Amino acid sequence: MSKDKLQYDVIVVGAGMAGSTAAAIVARSGLKVAVIERGVKPGSKNYFGGALYTHALLDIYPDFFDRKPPLERPVTETGFWFLSEDGMVKATVQGGYVNSDPIDAYVALRAEFDPWWAEQAAAEGAFFIPKTLVTDFLYEDAKVIGVKTDRPEGDVYAPVVIICEGVNNLLTQKLGLIDHDLKISKTALAVKQLISLPAKDINARLGLLDNKHGLAISVIGDVSLGMPGLGFLYTTNNALSMGVGVTLDALEETQIKPYELLQRYLEHPAIAPIIKDGQLMEYGAHLIPEGGWTTLPKLYTDGAMVAGDAASMVNAIHWEGTNMAITAGKQAALTAIEAHKKNDFSAKTLAGYQKRLNETFVLKDLKQYRKMSAFLANHPEFMDIYPTFLNDALGMFFTGFGKPKGKLYKDIFRSLTRRRPLLKAVGDLVAFGRAITGI
């Protein structure tokens, strides 16, 4: 090997949450690691709602809060809003578990947080190579020994490559770890607006005491027009992150444009007053791999492992992804360190990555929820009929004064059965229970 060739102990492809985490752990061990990022800087290609989960952040940096991370509001209230065509039922929790010490989750902006997260890895000794696209792999005896990039003489060598390339997992496909492109039935397109509002207006309209209180809300019902999908609302310090995510196959079938769906959500009678007089700061879209366990690739091969969105590590039901990416990045890094100690970078050694992940919530949760995407595709009533019924039922219950309560309850019951026969409703409930428990 010539002296001019770039040689590292580990290469990480992608400087998102998984990639920068993996790089930090590897560098901390004393190994030489390079992170190759196609964006101008970490975070420039990343976009989400969204919240970061404290358990994962503290696992990597126990002094996380002392490092002054660029966080927005803590999530002190979370839950669901159920929309009908003209109404809304709120089911949220605050206090108790939500107000644990430390707070369970914080809203963040990836364009600000990802560069900071990468800086922490760089401080550990990781070397970042931005504005560089990995195009293929380098092989020796059919084993990965590095990557090819779009730079002149851009080959980079390492006996282990950790692929954290994001949802467009072309490199994962090139390695043969997965044999298909993104499945449109199991990939969602989320569109989002960041709407600027004075903090005092956000607090007053959403019942928040001050900037130390924030919301993380999943919105179900009229927001997705019966398609498999959800809306969301997150509070930053001086803005609302509002968006809708729906599966690609549903968008294709209905020919509804994503931005039209978002605009309809923002104009809903229960939502419009919340964002009144707000100013558009940012608009963006992002693909979300929602197949989970059913689209999970093989996670390792000779000389390489894959983590994060590239491996469908997203729990769409709980809107979890960043914590899964951080946990997977850590486990991949620990496996790479072990491989160096053994001087064995074969698939046999790197299989330890999957064994490690099997002991975490990541693969356990993906396996448990493996039936959910099919369930939601086959039960659109959970996105349409039941949220509307819930609005009608509670509306009647809380405004039925002066009406005999026996008649009131009959009216509520008829409100359900005229939309969904009772036996089918019972069957829906059983099917939901099976899907969410993985039975």
QUIJOJO-V56995 format. One record per pair of residues at least 24 apart in sequence whose ideal C-beta (glycine too) atoms are under 8 Angstrom apart, sorted by the first residue. I is the first residue (numbers start at 1). J is the second residue. D is the distance in whole Angstrom. If there is no record, write none. Layout:
# QUIJOJO-V56995
I,J,D / I,J,D
This chain:
# QUIJOJO-V56995
1,157,7 / 4,153,8 / 5,155,7 / 5,157,6 / 6,34,7 / 6,155,7 / 6,156,5 / 6,157,6 / 7,157,5 / 7,158,7 / 8,32,5 / 8,33,6 / 8,34,5 / 8,127,8 / 8,156,7 / 8,157,7 / 8,158,4 / 9,33,6 / 9,158,6 / 9,159,7 / 9,160,7 / 9,336,8 / 9,340,6 / 10,34,8 / 10,158,5 / 10,159,8 / 10,160,5 / 10,161,8 / 10,162,7 / 10,333,8 / 10,336,5 / 11,35,8 / 11,36,7 / 11,146,7 / 11,147,6 / 11,156,6 / 11,158,4 / 11,160,7 / 11,161,5 / 11,162,7 / 12,36,7 / 12,126,8 / 12,161,8 / 12,162,5 / 12,164,6 / 13,134,5 / 13,147,7 / 13,161,7 / 13,162,7 / 13,163,5 / 13,164,6 / 13,165,5 / 13,171,6 / 14,38,8 / 14,163,7 / 14,164,4 / 14,165,5 / 14,166,6 / 14,308,7 / 14,310,8 / 15,39,7 / 15,42,4 / 15,43,8 / 15,114,7 / 15,118,5 / 15,128,6 / 15,130,8 / 15,164,8 / 16,42,7 / 16,43,8 / 16,45,8 / 16,46,5 / 16,114,6 / 16,164,6 / 16,166,6 / 16,308,6 / 16,309,8 / 16,325,7 / 17,114,7 / 17,117,7 / 17,308,7 / 17,322,5 / 17,325,4 / 17,326,5 / 17,329,7 / 18,164,4 / 18,307,4 / 18,308,3 / 18,309,8 / 18,313,8 / 18,325,4 / 18,326,7 / 18,328,6 / 18,329,4 / 18,332,8 / 19,162,7 / 19,164,4 / 19,307,8 / 19,308,7 / 19,329,7 / 20,114,7 / 20,117,5 / 20,118,5 / 20,120,7 / 20,121,5 / 20,126,8 / 20,329,8 / 21,60,6 / 21,117,8 / 21,121,7 / 21,325,7 / 21,326,5 / 21,329,3 / 21,330,6 / 21,333,7 / 22,162,5 / 22,164,7 / 22,307,7 / 22,329,4 / 22,330,7 / 22,332,5 / 22,333,4 / 22,336,8 / 23,118,8 / 23,121,4 / 23,124,8 / 23,126,4 / 23,128,8 / 23,333,8 / 24,60,6 / 24,120,6 / 24,121,4 / 24,124,5 / 24,126,6 / 24,333,8 / 25,60,7 / 25,329,7 / 25,330,5 / 25,333,4 / 25,334,7 / 25,337,7 / 26,126,7 / 26,333,5 / 26,336,6 / 26,337,6 / 27,121,7 / 27,124,4 / 27,125,4 / 27,126,4 / 28,124,5 / 28,125,7 / 29,333,8 / 29,337,5 / 30,125,8 / 31,336,8 / 31,337,7 / 31,340,6 / 32,125,8 / 32,127,8 / 33,125,7 / 33,126,5 / 33,127,7 / 34,126,8 / 34,127,5 / 34,128,8 / 34,129,6 / 34,156,6 / 34,158,7 / 35,118,7 / 35,121,7 / 35,126,6 / 35,127,7 / 35,128,5 / 35,129,7 / 36,129,5 / 36,132,5 / 36,134,6 / 36,147,7 / 36,149,7 / 36,156,7 / 37,128,6 / 37,129,7 / 37,130,5 / 37,131,8 / 37,132,7 / 38,131,7 / 38,132,6 / 38,133,5 / 38,134,8 / 39,130,7 / 39,131,7 / 40,130,6 / 40,131,6 / 41,115,5 / 41,118,8 / 41,130,6 / 42,114,4 / 42,115,5 / 42,117,7 / 42,118,4 / 42,128,7 / 42,130,8 / 43,110,5 / 43,111,5 / 43,112,7 / 43,113,7 / 43,114,3 / 43,115,5 / 43,118,8 / 44,111,7 / 45,166,7 / 46,110,4 / 46,111,8 / 46,114,6 / 46,166,8 / 46,286,8 / 47,110,6 / 47,192,7 / 47,284,5 / 47,285,7 / 47,286,4 / 48,110,6 / 48,190,8 / 48,286,6 / 48,321,7 / 48,322,7 / 49,190,7 / 49,192,7 / 49,232,5 / 49,234,5 / 49,241,6 / 49,243,6 / 49,319,7 / 50,107,7 / 50,108,7 / 50,110,7 / 50,234,6 / 50,241,7 / 50,319,7 / 50,321,8 / 50,322,7 / 51,75,6 / 51,105,4 / 51,106,7 / 51,107,6 / 51,108,7 / 51,216,5 / 51,234,6 / 51,319,7 / 51,322,8 / 52,105,6 / 52,106,6 / 52,107,8 / 52,108,5 / 52,113,7 / 52,322,5 / 52,323,8 / 53,104,7 / 53,105,5 / 53,320,7 / 53,322,7 / 53,323,4 / 54,102,5 / 54,103,6 / 54,104,6 / 54,105,6 / 54,106,7 / 55,104,8 / 55,323,7 / 56,322,7 / 56,323,4 / 56,326,4 / 56,327,6 / 57,326,7 / 58,102,7 / 59,326,7 / 59,327,7 / 59,330,7 / 60,326,6 / 60,330,7 / 61,120,6 / 65,102,7 / 67,120,7 / 69,113,7 / 69,116,6 / 70,108,7 / 70,109,8 / 70,112,4 / 70,113,6 / 70,116,5 / 71,106,4 / 71,107,7 / 71,108,5 / 71,113,7 / 72,106,7 / 72,107,4 / 72,108,6 / 72,109,7 / 72,214,7 / 72,235,7 / 72,236,4 / 72,237,5 / 73,106,7 / 73,107,5 / 73,211,6 / 73,212,7 / 73,213,7 / 73,214,3 / 73,235,5 / 73,236,6 / 73,237,6 / 74,103,4 / 74,105,7 / 74,106,5 / 74,107,8 / 74,212,6 / 74,213,7 / 74,214,6 / 75,103,7 / 75,104,7 / 75,105,4 / 75,106,7 / 75,107,6 / 75,214,5 / 75,215,7 / 75,216,4 / 76,103,7 / 76,208,8 / 76,212,8 / 76,213,4 / 76,214,6 / 76,215,8 / 77,208,8 / 77,213,7 / 77,214,7 / 77,215,5 / 77,216,8 / 78,105,8 / 78,215,7 / 78,216,5 / 78,217,7 / 79,217,7 / 79,218,8 / 80,217,7 / 80,218,5 / 80,219,7 / 80,220,6 / 81,217,6 / 81,218,8 / 81,219,5 / 81,220,7 / 81,231,8 / 81,233,8 / 81,270,8 / 82,219,8 / 82,220,5 / 82,221,5 / 82,387,4 / 82,390,5 / 82,391,7 / 83,219,6 / 83,220,7 / 83,221,4 / 83,222,4 / 83,223,5 / 83,231,8 / 83,268,6 / 83,270,7 / 83,387,6 / 83,391,8 / 84,221,6 / 84,222,6 / 84,387,6 / 84,388,4 / 84,390,8 / 84,391,4 / 84,392,7 / 85,222,5 / 85,388,7 / 86,269,5 / 86,270,8 / 87,269,8 / 87,270,6 / 87,391,4 / 87,395,7 / 88,268,8 / 88,270,4 / 88,271,8 / 88,391,7 / 89,387,8 / 89,390,5 / 89,391,5 / 89,394,6 / 92,215,8 / 92,217,7 / 105,216,6 / 106,214,8 / 107,214,6 / 107,216,7 / 107,234,5 / 107,235,6 / 107,236,6 / 107,241,7 / 109,194,8 / 109,236,7 / 129,156,8 / 134,165,8 / 134,171,6 / 136,171,8 / 136,174,6 / 137,161,7 / 137,171,7 / 137,174,7 / 137,175,7 / 137,304,7 / 142,302,7 / 143,302,4 / 143,303,5 / 143,345,7 / 143,346,7 / 144,175,7 / 144,301,7 / 144,302,6 / 144,303,3 / 144,304,4 / 145,303,6 / 159,303,6 / 159,339,7 / 159,340,8 / 159,345,4 / 160,303,6 / 160,304,7 / 160,305,7 / 160,336,5 / 160,339,6 / 160,340,8 / 160,345,6 / 160,350,8 / 161,303,6 / 161,304,5 / 161,305,8 / 162,304,7 / 162,305,5 / 162,306,8 / 162,307,6 / 162,329,7 / 162,332,5 / 162,333,7 / 162,336,7 / 163,304,6 / 163,305,7 / 163,306,4 / 163,307,7 / 163,310,6 / 164,306,8 / 164,307,5 / 164,308,5 / 164,310,6 / 164,325,7 / 164,329,7 / 165,310,5 / 166,308,7 / 166,309,5 / 166,310,6 / 167,286,8 / 167,287,5 / 167,288,7 / 167,289,5 / 167,309,4 / 167,310,7 / 168,287,7 / 169,297,7 / 169,306,7 / 169,309,8 / 169,310,4 / 169,311,8 / 171,310,8 / 172,297,6 / 172,306,5 / 172,310,5 / 172,311,7 / 175,301,6 / 175,304,6 / 175,306,8 / 176,301,7 / 177,297,4 / 177,298,5 / 177,299,7 / 177,300,8 / 177,301,6 / 177,304,8 / 177,306,6 / 178,295,8 / 178,297,4 / 178,298,7 / 182,248,8 / 182,287,7 / 182,289,7 / 183,291,6 / 183,295,6 / 184,247,7 / 184,248,4 / 184,249,4 / 184,252,6 / 185,247,6 / 185,248,8 / 185,249,4 / 185,373,7 / 185,377,6 / 186,247,7 / 186,289,7 / 186,290,5 / 186,291,3 / 186,294,7 / 186,295,6 / 186,373,5 / 187,247,7 / 187,248,5 / 187,287,6 / 187,288,7 / 187,289,6 / 187,290,6 / 187,291,7 / 188,228,8 / 188,229,6 / 188,245,4 / 188,246,6 / 188,247,5 / 188,248,7 / 188,287,7 / 188,288,4 / 188,290,5 / 188,316,7 / 189,245,7 / 189,246,7 / 189,247,8 / 189,248,6 / 189,251,6 / 189,258,6 / 189,285,6 / 189,286,8 / 189,287,6 / 189,288,8 / 190,243,6 / 190,244,7 / 190,245,4 / 190,285,7 / 190,286,5 / 190,287,8 / 190,288,6 / 191,243,6 / 191,244,6 / 191,245,8 / 191,258,4 / 191,259,6 / 191,261,7 / 191,262,5 / 191,283,8 / 191,284,7 / 191,285,5 / 192,232,8 / 192,241,6 / 192,242,7 / 192,243,3 / 192,262,8 / 192,282,8 / 192,283,7 / 192,284,6 / 192,285,7 / 192,286,8 / 193,241,8 / 193,242,5 / 193,243,7 / 193,262,7 / 193,266,7 / 193,280,6 / 193,281,8 / 193,282,7 / 193,283,5 / 194,236,7 / 194,239,5 / 194,240,7 / 194,241,5 / 194,242,8 / 194,280,8 / 194,281,4 / 194,282,4 / 194,283,8 / 195,239,6 / 195,240,5 / 195,241,8 / 195,242,6 / 195,275,5 / 195,278,4 / 195,279,7 / 195,280,6 / 195,281,7 / 196,238,6 / 196,239,5 / 196,278,6 / 196,279,4 / 196,280,8 / 196,281,5 / 197,238,7 / 197,239,6 / 197,240,6 / 197,275,7 / 197,277,7 / 197,278,5 / 197,279,8 / 198,238,7 / 199,237,6 / 199,238,5 / 201,277,8 / 202,235,6 / 202,238,7 / 202,239,8 / 202,240,7 / 205,273,7 / 205,274,5 / 206,235,7 / 206,274,7 / 208,235,7 / 211,237,6 / 216,319,8 / 218,319,6 / 219,244,8 / 219,265,7 / 220,382,8 / 220,383,7 / 220,387,5 / 221,383,7 / 221,384,7 / 221,387,3 / 221,388,7 / 221,391,8 / 222,268,7 / 222,384,8 / 222,387,7 / 222,388,7 / 223,261,8 / 223,264,8 / 223,265,5 / 223,268,7 / 224,261,7 / 224,383,5 / 225,254,7 / 225,256,7 / 225,261,7 / 225,264,8 / 225,384,8 / 226,380,5 / 226,383,5 / 226,384,4 / 227,251,7 / 227,254,7 / 227,256,8 / 227,380,7 / 227,383,6 / 228,373,7 / 228,376,4 / 228,377,5 / 228,380,7 / 228,383,6 / 229,383,7 / 230,319,8 / 231,265,5 / 232,319,7 / 233,274,8 / 239,278,8 / 239,281,6 / 240,274,7 / 240,275,6 / 240,278,7 / 242,266,6 / 242,271,8 / 242,275,7 / 245,288,6 / 247,290,7 / 247,377,7 / 258,285,7 / 288,314,6 / 288,316,7 / 288,321,8 / 289,314,6 / 290,314,6 / 290,316,4 / 290,373,6 / 291,373,6 / 292,316,7 / 292,366,4 / 292,369,6 / 292,370,6 / 292,372,8 / 292,373,7 / 293,363,8 / 293,366,4 / 293,367,5 / 293,369,7 / 293,370,4 / 294,370,6 / 294,373,7 / 294,374,8 / 296,366,7 / 299,353,6 / 299,354,5 / 299,357,7 / 300,335,8 / 300,347,6 / 300,350,4 / 300,351,6 / 300,353,5 / 300,354,6 / 301,347,5 / 301,350,7 / 302,345,7 / 302,346,5 / 302,347,5 / 302,350,8 / 303,345,5 / 303,346,8 / 303,350,8 / 304,350,8 / 305,332,5 / 305,335,7 / 305,336,7 / 305,350,6 / 305,353,5 / 307,331,8 / 307,332,5 / 312,366,8 / 313,362,6 / 313,366,7 / 315,365,5 / 315,366,7 / 315,369,6 / 316,372,7 / 316,373,7 / 317,369,6 / 317,372,6 / 317,436,7 / 318,365,8 / 320,365,8 / 324,361,8 / 324,362,5 / 324,365,8 / 327,357,8 / 327,360,5 / 327,361,7 / 327,362,5 / 328,357,6 / 328,362,6 / 331,356,4 / 331,357,5 / 331,360,7 / 367,438,7 / 368,437,7 / 368,438,4 / 369,435,8 / 369,436,7 / 369,438,7 / 370,438,6 / 371,434,7 / 371,435,4 / 371,438,7 / 372,435,5 / 372,436,7 / 374,435,8 / 375,431,6 / 375,432,7 / 375,435,4 / 379,428,6 / 379,431,6 / 379,432,7 / 381,419,8 / 381,420,6 / 381,428,6 / 382,428,7 / 382,432,7 / 385,419,5 / 385,420,5 / 386,420,8 / 386,428,8 / 388,419,7 / 389,415,6 / 389,416,5 / 389,419,6 / 389,420,8
